[in-house]
């Protein structure tokens, strides 16, 4: 697991990702707040016209949610 220093900024965390940080945060929030599956979140984003895979959402949740 990647360790973050106290001086890590938000822009550093989301660096080199295809999607904007706000959209990734929204997907993570949906997954955690409503006990949805990754595929449910994927469908919700597809209804909004954003194509993102459930695997990408899983990766974001593992990376950005502290253990």
Long-range contacts (C-beta under 8 A, 24 or more apart in sequence): 1-67, 2-63, 13-64, 19-50, 19-52, 19-56, 23-50, 23-52, 24-60, 24-64, 25-64, 27-52, 27-57, 27-60, 28-57, 28-60, 28-61, 28-64, 28-65, 31-57, 31-61, 32-61, 32-65
